[in-house]
Amino acid sequence: MELNLLERPGLPVLVVGAGPTGLTLACALARHSVPVRIVEASPVPQPGSRGKGLQPRSLEVFDDLGIVEQVIGNGRADMPIRSHRPDGTVAPAALVAKQRPDIPYPASLITPEWRVEEALRARFESLGGGVEFGSTLETFEDRGDAVHAQISTEDGVETIDASIVVGCDGGHSRVRKLGGFSFEGVTLENTRMIVADLEVEGLDRDVWSMWEHADGFVALCPLPSTNLFQYQASLTPGQDASTTLANMQAILELRAKRGDIRLSAPAWSSLWRANVRLVDRYRSGRIFLAGDAAHIHSPAGGQGMNTGIQDSYNLGWKIAAVLQGAPAALLDTYERERRPVAESVISLSNQRMKVAFEGKGIPLDRDAYITQLGIQYRDSVLALDDRLEPMRLHAGDRAPDATGLMTQFARCRLFDLTRGEHFTLLDFGAVATDLAPTPGLRTVRIVDRLMSPYDVLDTEGHLARAYGACARTLVLIRPDGYIALISDAGRQDLVRSYLVEWSPAALA
């Protein structure tokens, strides 16, 4: 049966789980004026650094949401890594990422996960929302026209109807279990790691220090905006797995061969076991899964939190569009676009985990897939391209940024113009005269002389080069920052039909 989200308009979307995945989704929905409730079983925000690395693509998402400055202010980009080998030599440091016109945030950012959540909660509150801590989803039933859910709070059990329920509640997801999803994969009991946040004396806070040893690696990463380090130590089968301060100190002294580094005051600790799992499907009727509720893997490569953030950003605008009248089939593209990403991330993290545990060190190389700037949806039904010749940039790719733009009002970059909940049409030939800007569509005309508020000068040519534009090129960019359509023939009819099909609000 075709899912009709317009049967009972006004029902909220219920988001279960207030980590980075759930909070990103809540912000994305609230910005689209979608009523949303987010519940979190924990009575208070989760402690601990946990996932501490934000990839450049996630920083672009946060730029779009308006919180990137706060996040960067509590982090450090391109932190130097000093990896000590058993023979006493130090591995060559990774190259510092360089600023580029098309990539505003070229380097990964180190920041505690709780800082990310803090920034997202503040943004959600500015949009009129708030996290309902100490609220547990007890049960739900998808009744076709709505999801009937019961939520337990300190005041008792509340019954609500929701248009959609999204499980962002982690690896032990209650939504996944209640919804009958299968979580397929393995648990590797002998692949374990101690992780903790603690104070360190005798070590430079400007460097992420690692030591390789025959027993495994140990690492101490300073956590910006705190006085703590994150401690990580891989464990061999049978090795003491206690998270006591004494055991962590002993592992450090053995592997680093240093007695002058003192650990103290652990604020949070955990014993991590390798779970590698992926759900059989991302959606069942009105029930969706995102983040660790849908896929879980090792932290190697720093992909987990980032993949969840981008799951939510992919899903958020689609839910909003369907609630505004787009076909329910748009929601099917969520799994079709994001599941292949999860499969690739799992493969990537497995490879890097193997290197880390068998090679007794942490891989330091990075590429466009590690930074998540190379993730693309070229095979999606949402990607249309009429280019006859192979081009570097395709529909379905991340929409690159460009600096050196000028409007009638100010100098800017492309991301300043795409920021928000709208589609953006780049018109390199100034031909789309009948596609005037509306609440759901912003038209940017690249011209030689500024004549209207919608005109832009590409003063340094970065925009034309990034998009491989010719004299009539039209580029339509989705609200989540991916290219929906490229027409070098200037086909306005393709743009219009795309918007009519996938975003009726844009041409209402």
PyMOL commands that set and color helices and strands:
alter all, ss='L'
color gray80, all
select helices_A, chain A and resi 20-31+56-65+68-73+113-126+174-178+245-256+291-293+304-323+329-358+414-418+462-467+492-502+504-507
alter helices_A, ss='H'
color red, helices_A
select strands_A, chain A and resi 13-16+36-40+53-54+76-77+81-84+109-110+131-133+136-142+147-153+156-162+164-167+183-201+208-211+218-222+229-235+262-279+283-284+287-289+295-296+384-385+405-406+411-412+423-427+441-446+455-458+474-477+483-487
alter strands_A, ss='S'
color yellow, strands_A
deselect
rebuild
show_as cartoon
